[in-house]
Amino acid sequence: MNFSFAHLESFSKRILEKIGCTEEDASTAARVLLSADIRGVDSHGVARLSGYVRLWEANRINPRPNLRIVHETPSTAVVDGDGGLGLVVAPFAMQVAIDKAKTAGTGWVSVKNSNHYGIAGVHAMEALKHDMIGISLTNASPLVSPTFSKERMLGTNPIAVAIPADKQPPFVLDMATTTAANGKLEILQRKQQEAPLGWIQDREGKPTTSPLGVKNGGALLPLGGDREHGSHKGYGLGSVVDIFSAVLSGANYGPWVPPFVAFLEPHPHPVGEGLGHFFGAMRIDAFRPAEEFKTHMDQWIGRFRQAQPVAGQQQVLIPGDPERELEKQRMQEGIPLLEPVVADLKALGEKFDVEWIA
Amino acid sequence: MNFSFAHLESFSKRILEKIGCTEEDASTAARVLLSADIRGVDSHGVARLSGYVRLWEANRINPRPNLRIVHETPSTAVVDGDGGLGLVVAPFAMQVAIDKAKTAGTGWVSVKNSNHYGIAGVHAMEALKHDMIGISLTNASPLVSPTFSKERMLGTNPIAVAIPADKQPPFVLDMATTTAANGKLEILQRKQQEAPLGWIQDREGKPTTSPLGVKNGGALLPLGGDREHGSHKGYGLGSVVDIFSAVLSGANYGPWVPPFVAFLEPHPHPVGEGLGHFFGAMRIDAFRPAEEFKTHMDQWIGRFRQAQPVAGQQQVLIPGDPERELEKQRMQEGIPLLEPVVADLKALGEKFDVEWIA
């Protein structure tokens, strides 16, 4: 069944106000949450709303955080998220990066004491409004095994980069540093289909096609899948995301990152505060005139779209194309939600006395 | 046969002086070149010396470049390499990034009008001496097909990130954004062995195991190998490297990047000048005290090394471990060169009247 963006956004906002968020914060958080649904990353959107609420019930989210810069230079800052919703901490920190870029050319912000921030891409895209390149990284609960490891040591640690163009739509890369995102596994689980080899390993570290492999103590594999196909590169990239997000800021890293689910306890001996993010903003005209750059980006994008496709394959895509197509479609036709998600949201509405159907 | 680092460095330096480099530039370039051999990236080291000389003979390298900053802000600069050796342009530009970081917290330099810069990692590692994180990217001759494309549109476009630790050796990621680097294919060609599926495609865009696939008009594949295993992510990362290195600076990008080999002509209608690089330096104490950070890096590295290995597999490695081990070994035992490389260097010595054996 489909629901309108406006309806789901307003419902999410009212729930977040009920747990104590200010009207402004609830509004920001709902916008960030719904940007995942509208772009097709269903696992990171409104389906997670009740997960955030359960974290709040477990006293692991502060609905009224005192967001502040605890250290800075002309082009850098460290932000303390004060245990707030990542959905609120991230937009604050990205704005600090953008403000730094206005005066210093670039801005780089590492964040501690935060929580899950939704989809990486939406934060990077904030920079586009200012003719800047935006970068957004975050660490996450450990579900990924490095090459040769059977232990889970890293999250799916995404990398997002948003780059403005002129007449062409922007280039927006938003990728987990694993072969496949966790959300794709969830879809296979529901459909009871096998996963391709190279996505997951079982609890002994052996390759498996069972979509339940991760649930049963296995792990997602770094981009590359195995050593022969470069999994040490995916592992290396996920590690850089972890270090920039958490070792630079003072958050928890690697296996110490607190789990998103409220039924799992955080590590008893944390090495930092909460989880971490990293944001960057680079003013285009800190390098060359913005119009000149954007004209060349149009040429870059146009040329790549025209690359000769392999027989029987579709046209070459530019990062961000599939999500933008889906956004157009879902704005018109609404956002499809699965029955269990609808039931979960209805229950949430009843619990907090918020009407599900407006 | 093995040759000492000192011998090969001194030989390379003398050859570079013969083509017109200053003593200082020849010394810098020889050091950068040999850092590839000593770290085991044989394809990017002294084996390429005669390739650079042939480019100079084709008037495609300026041995006396006027390296200069053509645009800057407190944290950024664009450097014009004036057609110089990338081996000389890159250390100059990385130093600009480091100097910017000293005052602004971070420094970011995009470079145009350059040439092949050796291995990415060595430039990033310059930052380590200053308690900074170093980043080094470059575009390169088109050998890689994006997902769904049979045309070659990108180079192997590497990403290098060097991060200091305290008692542990530094974390040094240095990776092509392809499944396998071109140098690995060359080894298979010499041994007449098949390549694993997922490394290359043939000229029709079909997966192939022939190590001659790329030579015969095929292409290297982006990290991930195919769509199902995330090749769109490797393609996206290679694209970001291309855009940061060349669209930001005004160099050639994508299929317009000039080939390294002198027997192939550059594109008749270039979209920029030479090829491009991108460098970053981030002062650790622009985020948190350097000692604190490095202590946590020691803990990060120590914990990852101790991750439970899969039965029958080796211990989990930290990016930079294999290269550092090889460096130790080669400093003692010398650098092994293949017979054709030795013959090529001897011929070069005779041509320029430089003694091969000192």
Interface residues (C-beta under 8 A of the other chain):
Chain A: H71 E72 T73 P74 S75 T76 V78 T103 A104 G105 T106 W108 S110 S145 P146 T147 F148 S149 K150 E151 M153 I159 V161 I163 F171 L173 M175 A176 T177 T178 T179 A180 P196 G198 W199 Q201 E204 G205 K206 L223 G224 G225 E228 H229 G230 H232 K233 G234 Y235 G236 L237 S239 V240 D242 I243 V247 L248 S249 G250 Y253 G254 P255 V271 G272 M282 R283 I284 A286 F287 R288 E292 F293 H296 M297 Q299 W300 R303 F304 A307 Q308 P309 V310 A311 Q313 Q314 Q315 V316 L317 P319
Chain B: H71 E72 T73 P74 S75 T76 V78 T103 A104 G105 T106 W108 S110 S145 P146 T147 F148 S149 K150 E151 M153 I159 V161 I163 F171 L173 M175 A176 T177 T178 T179 A180 P196 G198 W199 Q201 E204 G205 K206 L223 G224 G225 E228 H229 G230 H232 K233 G234 Y235 G236 L237 S239 V240 D242 I243 V247 L248 S249 G250 Y253 G254 P255 V271 G272 M282 R283 I284 A286 F287 R288 E292 F293 H296 M297 Q299 W300 R303 F304 A307 Q308 P309 V310 A311 Q313 Q314 Q315 V316 L317 P319
